[in-house]
Amino acid sequence: MDQQTFIVGRNKLEPGQTLSPDLSTYEMLHALSTPWPCLSFDIIKDSLGDNRKTYPATMYAVAGTQAESKREKDNELMVMKFSGLSRMERIQDEEDSDDDEEDADPILESTSIPLNTTTNRIRAHQTPASDSSRPPTTLTASMTEAGQVLIHNVTPHLASFDTPGTIITPQQNKPLSTLRMHKSEGYAVDWSPLVSTGKLITGDNDGSIYVTTRTAGEGWATDSRPFTGHTGSVEELQWSPSERNVFASASSDGTIKVWDVRSKSRTAALSVQVSDTDVNVMSWSHQTSHLLASGADDGEWAVWDLRQWKPNTSSKASKPTPVASFNFHKEQITSVEWHPTDDSIVAVAAGDDTLTLWDLAVELDDEESKDTGGVTEVPPQLLFVHYMEQVRELHWHPQIPGCVIGTGKEFNVFKTISV
């Protein structure tokens, strides 16, 4: 049968048909497996340099596993090094044919910290080095199915990959702190990018949001008064990239709220109804801090201009118009993230087993960008569709331009010729 373009979620496979990627559209494409699938992961910024374009590529990450229910005790926090990530083979000149570096096999090395519980969400934070001879300290915060927040120092685990003979002690596997203020499990956690010592927000299924700060004595103190106002679970939290006291929350009640930690009333400054279904995920643009992207349970994702949101003066959430909205995906949005250096590029993952890349600069003011309408219509802003089984979360690599990593049934690391 002739090869045909297949749009996952729109077309259906006939008996005997299988999907295969068009390799000519990738600059890099790798799939790497872990002992158990991971619901969440985060990229660790490294010392290998920014704006890296050479191959084979290397990167570091942390992840939390989701073992089978009967194997709950096998769950762990994984600290990982991906290396040997080669460029796709291309027709090369004769003089380049002996270059073996591009043909290297990918390697996934990992060290594990036993957790005995599923990690719903994990985020990493780096504190500055105390002097030029010491690397920065890398901390992780894990929101667990057991309702606890575990803070670990994974600096020695990261160092072990590149320092032969390093032994991780049982003490180094223990959490720095176990936070137990939540009365239910949660999925929302974020480190402040503007507080180097470490400041954390966490949210749970009861709608409560807590702020935890690192103390001078290297301990952790949680404000006993939560921020409340959501009538559903807190699904996502993100600190403002530009204002150290401001954060946003997304909830299953269909709203996004913006908060100021200095508020004595612990109520939201802004509250906006962005969906009639659960708002699962959101992403704050780091380039243009008044832009926020959201992803909902009905498959729609949207971009919002915070300058159009009015202060919260009543118990009802306002309903502004999004800058752009797309209903291309027909299953729940599971992850959304702005490109780290280009505020027109967004990556989206959904329950239809796809990870899509979008260019909002394409006809952004056209009516098509407001509503993509029909079942077979492909929005002009859609750059790329990557098939990925059970994709849960994605991140752009901040130091390798255009590189996307996704977690699902396995990890996918890829870079397209489009971005």
Protein Blocks (a to p, Z undefined) as FASTA:
>chain_A
ZZddddehkaccdehiacdddfklpfbdcddddfbdcfbdcddddfebghiabdcddddd
dddddddfklmmmgccdddddehiacddddddfklmmmmklmpccddddddddekiacfb
dcddddddfbfkbccddddddddfkopacdddfklmmmmmmmghiacdfklmpcfbdcfk
bfbdcfbdcddfklmnopaddddfkopacdddddfkopacddfbdcehiabdcfbdcddf
kbmkbccdddfkopacdddfklmnlpafbdcdfbfbdcfbdcddfklmmbccdddfkopa
cdddfklpccdfbfbdcddddfbdcfkbacdcfbdcddfklckbccdddfkopacdddfk
goklpmklmogoimklccfklmbdcddehiabdcddfklghiacdddfbccddddfkZZ
